[in-house]
């Protein structure tokens, strides 16, 4: 059976959400090559290693939110893995089983990715430090000396060399290595991400102190650094919405508008993931992205 390389996929190759289970299964087989079981298993294991609990635990976590956070090639591998699990579960390929539902979700996400390769936006509920992307964005303070929340988690995941790298950046004024609304970049060290982009958002002071403009600038500065380093995947936290008190819905609208405007002008593929902590924040970000379409 002929394999379709990921970079040669078109929407004509991918079944619609209304397709039969048989069509979804055939797509998974054709996409991956039915005889490639051994090679695909090792490639899948390499990605899954970044997640706690190994392959079984990761596959149990697979839902629409997780699928949105995966690179296209990993979606291809995971779809193949689920197709093999579906085949080996016994009793053939019954309609309506959970593994088949997961395969349908994966197929839908693959179709959306292929249809819109230059504006790949998604929302994921989870731990930003676990994402295997080229850069994650840190909601930092202007000293870049570490802090709480996302900042603390990223420093913990990256190891002590991240703080050393941050403190080595030049100060622009006394104690300030990155002004509010700007960003700086360092290696990711022990993180799956190659880089950390440290963005400093504004503290909410009621909305009359240029908070919206400064927050948009923090996102824009982060994206500018990503383009300078020719990065194709970036994950953002909800900058300024934690201890800095920026209203979540307003912050989501600013993030969505800034990133969409950037992607409309940027003519290279870039995958942007908005990482949130709970379903309420996920819904707020989803509404903001829908409003920008």
RAQUI-V752167 format. One record per residue. N is the residue number from 0. RES is the residue in one letter. SS is DSSP state (a for helix, b for strand, c for the rest). OMEGA is omega in radians with two decimals (* if undefined). Layout:
# RAQUI-V752167
N RES SS OMEGA
N RES SS OMEGA
This chain:
# RAQUI-V752167
0 X c -3.05
1 X c 3.06
2 X c 3.03
3 X c 3.10
4 X c -3.09
5 X a -3.07
6 X a 3.10
7 X a 3.12
8 X c 2.95
9 X c 3.14
10 X a 3.10
11 X a 3.14
12 X a -2.91
13 X c 3.12
14 X c 3.08
15 X c -3.14
16 X c 3.13
17 X c -3.08
18 X c 3.11
19 X c 3.07
20 X a -3.14
21 X a 3.12
22 X a 3.11
23 X a 3.14
24 X a 3.13
25 X a 3.08
26 X a 3.13
27 X a 3.13
28 X a -3.10
29 X a -3.12
30 X a -3.00
31 X a -3.05
32 X c -2.96
33 X c -3.05
34 X c -3.01
35 X c -3.00
36 X a -3.06
37 X a -3.12
38 X a -3.11
39 X a -3.12
40 X a -3.12
41 X a 3.13
42 X a 3.10
43 X a -3.13
44 X a 3.12
45 X a 3.14
46 X a -3.05
47 X a -3.13
48 X c 3.14
49 X c -3.08
50 X c -3.13
51 X c 2.98
52 X c 3.09
53 X a -2.98
54 X a -3.08
55 X a -3.13
56 X a -3.14
57 X a -3.12
58 X a 3.09
59 X a 3.11
60 X a -2.98
61 X c 3.05
62 X c -3.09
63 X a -3.13
64 X a 3.12
65 X a -3.12
66 X a -3.13
67 X a -3.06
68 X c -3.05
69 X c 2.99
70 X c -3.07
71 X a -3.11
72 X a 3.09
73 X a 3.04
74 X a 3.10
75 X a -3.12
76 X a -3.10
77 X a 3.09
78 X a 3.11
79 X a 3.13
80 X a 3.13
81 X a 3.09
82 X a 3.11
83 X a 3.08
84 X a 3.12
85 X a -3.12
86 X a -3.04
87 X a -3.08
88 X c 3.11
89 X c 3.09
90 X c 3.09
91 X c -3.05
92 X c -3.11
93 X c 3.11
94 X c 2.97
95 X c -3.14
96 X c -3.06
97 X a -3.13
98 X a 3.09
99 X a 3.09
100 X a 3.10
101 X a 3.11
102 X a 3.14
103 X a 3.08
104 X a 3.14
105 X a 3.13
106 X a 3.11
107 X a -3.13
108 X a 3.09
109 X a 3.13
110 X a 3.14
111 X a 3.14
112 X a -3.10
113 X a -3.13
114 X a -3.09
115 X c -3.03
116 X c -3.07
117 X c -3.11
118 X c -3.00
119 X b -3.09
120 X b 3.09
121 X b 3.11
122 X b -3.12
123 X b 3.03
124 X b -3.13
125 X c -3.06
126 X c -3.08
127 X a -3.11
128 X a -3.12
129 X a -3.02
130 X c 3.10
131 X c 3.11
132 X c -3.11
133 X c 3.11
134 X b 2.91
135 X b -3.14
136 X b 3.11
137 X b 3.02
138 X b -2.96
139 X b 2.95
140 X c -2.97
141 X c 3.07
142 X c -3.03
143 X c -3.10
144 X c -3.13
145 X c -3.12
146 X c -3.13
147 X c 3.05
148 X a -3.13
149 X a 3.14
150 X a -3.13
151 X a -3.12
152 X a -3.14
153 X a 3.11
154 X a 3.11
155 X a -3.13
156 X a -3.09
157 X a -3.09
158 X c -3.00
159 X a -3.13
160 X a 3.12
161 X a 3.11
162 X a 3.10
163 X a -3.13
164 X a 3.12
165 X a -3.09
166 X a 3.10
167 X c 3.11
168 X c -3.08
169 X c 3.04
170 X c 3.07
171 X c 2.97
172 X b -3.02
173 X c 3.11
174 X c -3.06
175 X b 3.10
176 X c 3.11
177 X c -3.13
178 X c 3.06
179 X c -3.12
180 X c -3.13
181 X c -3.11
182 X b 3.07
183 X b -3.09
184 X b 3.06
185 X b 2.98
186 X b 3.11
187 X c 3.11
188 X c -3.02
189 X c 3.10
190 X c 2.98
191 X c 3.14
192 X c 3.13
193 X c -3.05
194 X b 2.90
195 X b 3.03
196 X b -3.08
197 X b -3.11
198 X b -3.12
199 X b 3.09
200 X c -3.11
201 X c 2.94
202 X c 3.14
203 X c 3.13
204 X c 3.11
205 X c 3.07
206 X c -3.07
207 X c -3.10
208 X c 3.10
209 X c -3.11
210 X a -3.11
211 X a -3.13
212 X a -3.13
213 X a 3.10
214 X a 3.09
215 X a 3.14
216 X a 3.11
217 X a 3.07
218 X a -3.11
219 X a 3.13
220 X a 3.09
221 X a 3.13
222 X a 3.09
223 X a 3.10
224 X a 3.11
225 X a 3.13
226 X a 3.11
227 X a -3.13
228 X c 3.07
229 X c 3.14
230 X c -3.10
231 X c 3.08
232 X b -3.09
233 X b 3.08
234 X b -3.13
235 X b 2.86
236 X c 3.08
237 X c -3.03
238 X c 3.05
239 X c -3.07
240 X c 3.14
241 X c -3.11
242 X c -3.13
243 X c 2.91
244 X c 3.14
245 X c -3.14
246 X c -2.98
247 X a -3.10
248 X a 3.11
249 X a 3.13
250 X a 3.12
251 X a 3.13
252 X a 3.13
253 X a 3.13
254 X a -3.11
255 X a -3.11
256 X a -3.11
257 X a -3.11
258 X a 3.12
259 X a 3.11
260 X a 3.11
261 X a -3.08
262 X a 3.12
263 X a 3.14
264 X a -3.06
265 X c -2.96
266 X c 3.04
267 X c 3.10
268 X c 3.01
269 X c 3.09
270 X b 3.14
271 X b 3.13
272 X b 3.00
273 X b -3.07
274 X b -3.12
275 X b -3.02
276 X c -3.07
277 X c -3.05
278 X a 3.11
279 X a 3.10
280 X a 3.10
281 X a 3.13
282 X a 3.14
283 X a 3.13
284 X a 3.10
285 X a 3.09
286 X a -3.14
287 X a 3.13
288 X a 3.11
289 X a -3.12
290 X a -3.10
291 X c -3.11
292 X c *
